[in-house]
Amino acid sequence: MAQSNWKVGLPLALTTVFMWAALPIALKGLLEHISPETATWYRFAGAALLAGLYYGRARQLKLKALFSRSLLLFTLLAVAGLLLNYLTYASGLNHITPGAAQIVIQLAPLLLLISSVLWLNERFSPRQWAGVALVVMGLLLFFNQRLAELGSGADSDYLLGLGLILIAAVSWAVYGFFQKKILSRATPQDLLVLIYIAGTLCFLPMADPLDVTHLGWLDWLLLAFLTANTLIAYGAFSKALAHWEASSVSATLSLVPVITLLFSTLVSSIWPDYIAVEPLNWISWSGAAAVVLGSALAAIRSGHRAKGSAAPDEKNR
């Protein structure tokens, strides 16, 4: 790793935070006009085109390794995990607020860490376990105003949304787990370009590409932003890891859910009809802070610096 330079790494990490924090707000607005399947197809198709052109022209793609006998099963599981993540995250946003989705999706990196402990024999420090406990407590505090109705099943639509986002978190952890097993013999861009291509093909039968013809100029801007979001966010994320410690980058990225909540509050105050916001009291904000702190504690390993493993937000996004 190059010499650490926070003056370069911090702005890049904050760029990633902004992109991932704004993503569910933009996606929520677009889903008022097109289906989750169509939005997801356009995101994959755009990313496949742009990433394929960029890496292909630079001759940096070596997809053949992903189909070797030793990696094929891992590749299929990683691809299936991220495709399911994208679809269930977008579908879940149809039923809950962006802020709630970002809070619940924070379970994704924690599930990946726990799976790595169970099946990859990675060590988990007491501080990291404390972080996991803090996230769980934070989730309960964040949803304190909804616990009664969720427990009784009174708000089945909201419960469905939470369930879909939870599936998105689990499926991203599946992707992240098998990505770890792949990246010793292939590059991240190889796997991501393959996933973009697979998503373009798999979601086409479910999508309605011509459904965008009725969109207004703002919806076209949202679609363009969503298409570019993953590429820009991950470009900044990768460069941040090249210039700054992975633990510092991870801690910065844990701010994403709180920034989403702030963005949602700001947008709803300016355009009240654009998106619904989560009802928040001081207990909810305390819960959000606990989720952020717990995520940061769990992400930062003791005794060494982690090398650029994928962060939550690839989760969604």
N, C-alpha and C positions, 0 to 999 in steps of 0.2 A: 504493500500500500504506500502511496506517495505520502510525503510529509503532511501532517494534518494542518489544514488551513480553514478555520471556522469562518473567516471572512468570505470565502468562496462557498464552503459547504452549507452554511446556515441559510443564505438566500436561496440556494437550490432546494434545500429541504423545505423551506417555507413555500416555494413555488409548488412543490408536490402537495403540501398541506392545503393550499388554496384550491388546487385543481380537484383533489379528492373531496374536500369539504363542499365545494360548489356542485359536484356531480349529481348527488341525489336531488338537489333543488331544481336543477335544470331538467333532469330526467322526469321528475314528478310533474313539472309543467308540460312537458312534451307528451306524457302519457294521457293527458286530457284529450288528445287529438289523434293519436295512433296507438296501436296495441303494443304491449311489451315485446311480443315476438318481432314485430316490424322494427321497433326501435333497436332491439338487440341485433337484428340482422344488419341494419345499416351501420351500427358501431363496428361489427366484425368485418363487414365488407370494406368499409373505409380504412380500417386499420390494416387489413390484409393488403390492400392496394398500396397504401403509403409505405408501410414497413417493408413489403416485398420489393418495391421499387428502390427504396433506400439501401437496404442490406444487399439486395441482389446486385445493384449497380456497384456497390463496394466489394462485391464478391465475398461477403462474410457469411453467407448461408451454407450450411452443410447438413441438410435435413436427413441425409441417408443414415447417419448414425442413430437417429431416433427409431429407425425401423429394423435395427439389428436384432438378432434373436435374444440377446441379453437385455435389451431395453424396450422391446415392443410392448410387453404387458404394462410396464411402468408408464410408457408414453400414452397408451390408450386410457389408463386410469387417470392420469394427469389431465389429459384433454377432456375427458368426460366430466371430471370434477370442476374445471373452470367453466365449461359450457353450462353446466347445471347451475353454477354459482351466478353467472350473468343473468340467466333466465329467471331464476327464483328471486333474485334481488330486485329486478325490474318488476316482476309480478307482485312481490310483496309491497312495493312502493304504491301500488294501486289501492292499498287498504290501510296504510299507516302513514305517519308523517316522516319527512326526511330525517328530522332529528332523532326520532325513535329508531329508525332503521340504522342510523350510524352508531347509536349506542349499542344495539344488539349485535351488529356485525363485528364489534370489538371482541366478541367471543372467538372469532376465527383464528387470530394468531395464538390465542391461549390454547385452543384445541390442538393447533399444530405443535406448540411447545410440549403439551402433555403427551401427544402421540410420539413425539421424538424421544421423550423420556421412557415411554413404555416399550417402544419397538426399535429405537435406534441407539439405546443405551446412553443417551445424553444425560448429563448431570443437571439437576434442578436445585438451585440453592434455596435455603429457607426464605430469603428475601423474595425470590420469585414466587414461591408458594403463597407468601403474604400478599403479593400482587394479585394472584388469582382470586384469593379470598376477598380482596378489596373490590375487584371487579364485580363479583357475584353480589356483594353487599350493595355496591353502587347501582346495579341493575334494579334491585328491589326498591331502593330509595327513589330512583328516577321514575319508576312507574307507580309510586305510592298512591297517586290519585286514581289509578285504574285497577289496582289489585283486586278490589272487591268484585267489580264487574267481570274482570278476566277470570277470577276464580269461579264465579257462578256461570260463566259462559254467556252472560247477557249480551256482550258485544262480540258476536261471532265473527263479524267482518274484520274487526281489529285483531282478534285472536288468529284468524287465518293469515293476516299480514305478518304478524309476529312469527307464526310457524314457518312461513315461506322464507323470511329473513334468517331464521335459525337454520333452515336447510341450506341457505346460501352460505352461512358461516361454516357448517359442517363440510359442505362440498368444497369450499375453498381450502379447508384444512386437508382434505384428501388430495387436492391439487398440490398444495405446498409440500405435503409429505413425500409424494412420489417425485416431485420436482427435485427434492434434495437428493434422491437416489439417482436421478438422471444427470444432474449437472456436473458430476465428476467426469462424464464422458461426452457432454454436449454443452452448448452455450445457451444462456437464457433467451437470446434473440431467436435461436433455432426453434426452441419449444414454443415461444410466443407466436412466431409467424405461422407455425403449423396449427396452433390453436385458432388463430384468426381465420386461416383458410378453412379449417374444419367447421368453425362456427358459421362461416358464410354458406357453406354447403348444407349443413344440418338444419339451420333455421330458415332457409329459403322456402321449404314446403309449408311452414307455419306462418310465414310473413306475407304481407301484402305490399310489395315495394311501390305500387302505384298509388297507395293510400296517401302518400305525401303530397300529391298534386294539389290538394285543397289547403295546404298549410299556409299560414301568413308569414310575413317576413321575420317576425320574432321567433316563430317555431322553426323556421329554417336556420336561424342563428343558433338556436338551442341544439338542433340536430348536428350542425357543423361543430359546435363546441364539444358535444358528446363523442363525436367521431374522433376528434383530435385529442380528447382528454387523456386517454390511456397512453398514447404515444408521447405526449408532452410530459405528463406526470412521471412516466417511467424513465424518460430521458433525463429529467432533472434528478430523479431518485438515484439513478445509476451514477451520475456525475457527482452527486452529493456524497455517495459512498466512496468515490475515488479521492475526495478531498478532505473528508471528515470521518471520525470514528463512527462505526456502525451503531454503537450504543447511543451516541449523541443524535444521530439521524433518527433512530427508532424512538427515542424520547421525544423528539420534535414532532414526529408523525402521530404520536398519541394525542396531540391537540386537535386532530381532525373532527371528532364528534362535537366538541364544544364550539369550534368555529362554525360547523354546520348549524348548530342551534342559534348562534348569533346571526349568521346569514339569514336563517329562516325568519327570525324575529324582525330583522331589518326589512327583508323583502315584504313580509306580510303587513308591516306598518306603512310601506309605500304603496303596495298593490294588495289590498286586503282580499281580493278575490282570486289571487294567483294560486296560492297554496294554503292549506290548513297548517297550523302550527300546533305542536304538542302543548297542552296546558301544563304550565310549570309553576311550582311554588318553590320556596327556598329549600325544601327537602329534595325536590327534583334536581335543582341546581347543585346541591351538595352531592347527590348521587352521581351526576355527570362528572363532577370534579373527582369523585372517588374512582370512577371508571377510568378517567384519564391517568390519574396517579397509579392505579393498579396496573394498567397497561404498560406504563413506563417502567415500573418496577419489574414486571414479568419479562419485559423485552431485554433489559440490560443484564447481561450475564456477569458473574463475578470472576475476576481473575484473568480474563482475556477479552479481546475484542472480537465480536462476531463478524464474519465476513459477509456482507451483502446478501443475506437471505431476504426473500420476498416479504414485503410488509403487508398489513391488512388491506389496503386499500385495493393491492392487486385484486383483492377479494371481490371487489365489486365491480368491479368497476370495469 
